[in-house]
Amino acid sequence: MKAMPQNRPPAQKSMKVAAREAMKGDAIPSDFGLLPGTEAEQVPERHCVTKNTRLRLQLEWHRLKKRMTDFGGVIYYKWGIAKKPNQRPKLALRNTGRIAQALHTQMYTAFAESRRESGDLVMLKKTCSEGLFASFQSRIASRPANQKLRWTLHQYTRRPRVVSHRAVVLPMVKGAALRQAVVALHSRQSLTHLKADWEMSPDTGEVKEVKEYVVVQRRMWKEQEESWMVWGTIEENDWPSTSPD
């Protein structure tokens, strides 16, 4: 169950196209799309191990090799982009889950509290990449003029789990790179529709158990690392029934 709709940005340009367009003007894009090959892998239930142990071992080996490759990209992001030692980023990998939680809360709160008539979208724009912000902006504009929303995070029911952490060099732009992490968040949350007099609309405000895979990203531009932001959310992959190639 989801208290909020899936926040998947519209179809994005390739990283190469976005980087090429960035070189034509002063605008620096914040949305290069989801890094190719990024997945939110489902954690299998225990019975999968006893049902087909050989398959499980093959899949775990495939996952391990992929994670090692991804980690190599993250290490290069730290040591291979910025040439000056004082400009090299601090990865702080253990903080990634906590950062994703904070941005997740900030994003949904800002989306619910933004008013169509006020045009106050500063916090939402600061938190989200361009594609996701455009999606939120469109949904806010389509709200009835007298509709108000209140999003409430009741609690995170599990610790955040980083299921993917990858980094790539942005093509055709010197000293530029992008780091993206997929974080599994489990929470109890509710979305309440409020009337003009701030009374709660019926059949809203139900507390729901929600599992989301939130994609957060951090960009390096001209060897300077910028702040984390939310790219969007992605769906969970099913646990494969056959061995990967």
C-alpha positions in Angstrom: 0.0 0.0 0.0 1.2 3.5 -0.8 0.0 6.6 0.9 1.4 8.7 -1.9 1.6 8.0 -5.6 4.8 6.7 -7.2 7.2 9.6 -7.7 8.8 8.5 -10.9 9.9 11.3 -13.1 8.9 11.4 -16.8 11.1 9.8 -19.4 14.6 11.3 -19.1 17.2 12.2 -21.7 20.4 10.1 -21.7 23.3 11.3 -19.6 25.3 12.1 -22.8 22.5 14.2 -24.3 21.9 16.1 -21.0 25.6 16.7 -20.6 25.9 18.0 -24.2 23.0 20.4 -23.7 24.5 21.6 -20.4 27.6 22.7 -22.3 25.6 25.0 -24.6 24.4 27.3 -21.8 24.8 28.3 -18.2 22.0 26.0 -16.9 23.4 22.9 -15.1 21.0 20.0 -15.2 20.3 18.1 -12.0 18.5 15.2 -13.7 20.5 12.8 -15.8 18.1 10.0 -15.4 18.4 6.7 -13.5 21.9 5.2 -13.9 21.7 2.3 -16.4 21.6 -1.1 -14.6 20.3 0.3 -11.3 17.9 -2.1 -9.7 16.0 -2.6 -6.4 16.5 -6.2 -5.8 14.0 -8.1 -3.7 15.3 -9.9 -0.7 14.1 -13.5 -1.0 12.2 -15.3 1.7 14.0 -18.0 3.7 12.1 -20.8 1.9 13.8 -19.8 -1.3 17.1 -21.0 0.1 15.9 -24.5 0.9 13.8 -24.8 -2.2 16.6 -24.2 -4.6 20.0 -23.7 -2.9 22.0 -23.9 -6.0 20.1 -21.2 -7.7 20.3 -19.0 -4.6 24.1 -19.4 -4.5 24.3 -18.5 -8.2 22.2 -15.4 -7.8 24.1 -14.3 -4.6 27.4 -14.7 -6.5 26.0 -12.6 -9.4 24.8 -9.9 -6.9 28.2 -9.9 -5.2 30.1 -9.3 -8.5 27.7 -6.5 -9.4 28.2 -4.8 -6.0 31.9 -5.1 -6.3 31.8 -3.4 -9.7 29.5 -0.7 -8.3 31.8 -0.1 -5.4 34.7 0.3 -7.8 32.7 3.1 -9.4 32.1 4.8 -6.1 35.8 4.6 -5.2 36.8 6.2 -8.5 34.2 8.9 -7.8 36.2 9.7 -4.7 39.7 9.5 -6.0 39.6 9.9 -9.7 37.6 13.0 -10.4 38.9 15.8 -8.2 42.6 16.2 -8.6 43.2 18.4 -5.6 43.2 16.4 -2.3 41.1 19.0 -0.5 38.3 18.8 -3.2 37.9 15.0 -3.0 34.5 14.1 -1.6 33.9 12.3 1.7 31.7 9.3 0.8 30.2 8.8 4.3 28.6 5.6 3.1 27.1 4.8 6.5 25.1 8.0 6.5 23.4 7.3 3.1 20.3 5.7 4.6 19.8 8.4 7.2 20.1 11.1 4.5 17.5 9.3 2.4 15.1 9.2 5.3 15.6 13.0 5.9 15.0 13.9 2.3 12.1 11.5 2.0 10.3 13.3 4.9 11.3 16.7 3.6 10.0 15.9 0.1 6.6 14.6 1.1 6.0 17.3 3.7 6.9 20.0 1.1 4.7 18.4 -1.5 1.7 18.3 0.8 2.1 21.8 2.2 2.7 23.5 -1.2 -0.2 25.6 -2.3 -1.2 26.1 -5.9 -2.1 29.7 -5.3 1.0 30.6 -3.3 3.5 29.3 -5.7 5.9 28.6 -2.8 7.8 25.6 -4.1 11.3 26.6 -2.9 11.8 23.7 -0.5 10.4 21.2 -3.0 12.7 22.5 -5.7 15.7 22.3 -3.4 14.9 18.7 -2.4 14.1 17.2 -5.8 15.8 16.8 -9.2 14.3 18.6 -12.2 12.2 15.7 -13.5 10.7 14.9 -10.1 10.1 18.5 -9.3 8.2 19.0 -12.6 6.0 16.0 -11.8 5.2 17.4 -8.3 4.6 20.9 -9.8 2.1 19.5 -12.3 0.2 17.6 -9.6 0.1 20.6 -7.3 -1.3 22.8 -10.2 -4.0 20.3 -10.8 -5.3 20.3 -7.2 -8.7 22.0 -6.5 -8.1 25.5 -5.3 -9.6 24.8 -1.9 -7.9 21.5 -1.3 -5.3 21.2 1.4 -3.2 18.1 2.2 -1.4 17.0 5.3 1.2 14.2 5.1 2.2 12.6 8.3 5.1 10.3 9.0 4.1 8.2 12.0 7.3 6.3 12.2 9.9 4.4 10.2 9.3 0.8 11.0 12.7 -0.6 9.9 16.2 0.8 9.5 16.9 2.2 6.0 18.7 -0.4 3.8 20.9 0.7 0.9 20.3 -1.8 -1.9 22.3 0.0 -4.6 25.1 2.6 -4.5 26.6 3.5 -7.9 28.6 6.3 -9.5 29.6 7.3 -13.0 31.6 10.0 -14.7 29.3 12.4 -16.7 30.4 12.3 -20.3 31.7 15.4 -22.2 31.9 17.5 -19.0 35.3 17.7 -17.3 35.3 17.2 -13.6 31.7 16.0 -13.5 30.3 12.8 -12.0 27.1 11.5 -10.5 26.4 9.3 -7.5 23.1 7.5 -7.0 21.9 5.3 -4.2 18.7 3.3 -3.9 17.4 3.1 -0.3 14.6 0.8 0.9 12.4 2.7 3.4 9.6 1.1 5.5 7.2 3.5 7.2 3.8 4.1 8.6 2.4 7.2 7.0 -0.9 8.9 6.2 -2.3 11.5 3.8 -5.2 13.6 4.9 -7.3 15.8 2.7 -8.5 19.0 4.5 -11.4 21.2 3.6 -11.3 24.9 3.4 -12.1 25.2 7.1 -9.3 22.7 7.9 -11.8 19.9 8.7 -10.6 16.5 7.7 -12.4 15.1 4.7 -14.0 11.7 5.2 -12.2 8.5 4.1 -8.8 10.1 4.3 -6.0 10.0 6.8 -5.8 6.2 7.1 -2.4 5.1 8.4 -0.7 2.7 5.9 2.3 0.5 5.9 4.5 1.7 3.0 7.6 0.3 1.4 9.4 2.5 -1.0 12.7 2.4 -2.9 13.9 6.0 -2.9 16.6 7.0 -5.3 18.9 9.8 -3.9 21.7 11.4 -5.8 24.6 13.7 -5.4 26.3 15.4 -8.3 29.9 16.6 -8.7 30.3 19.5 -11.0 33.7 21.0 -11.9 35.3 18.9 -9.2 32.9 20.4 -6.5 30.4 18.0 -4.8 26.9 19.3 -4.3 24.1 18.4 -1.9 22.1 15.3 -1.9 18.6 15.4 -3.5 15.8 12.9 -4.4 15.7 11.6 -8.0 12.5 9.6 -7.5 11.3 6.1 -6.6 11.5 2.8 -8.4 9.7 -0.5 -8.2 11.1 -3.6 -6.6 12.4 -6.3 -8.9 11.1 -9.8 -8.4 13.5 -12.5 -7.2 14.6 -14.3 -10.4 13.5 -17.9 -10.9 16.4 -18.7 -13.2 20.1 -18.1 -13.0 21.4 -14.8 -14.5 23.5 -15.0 -17.7 
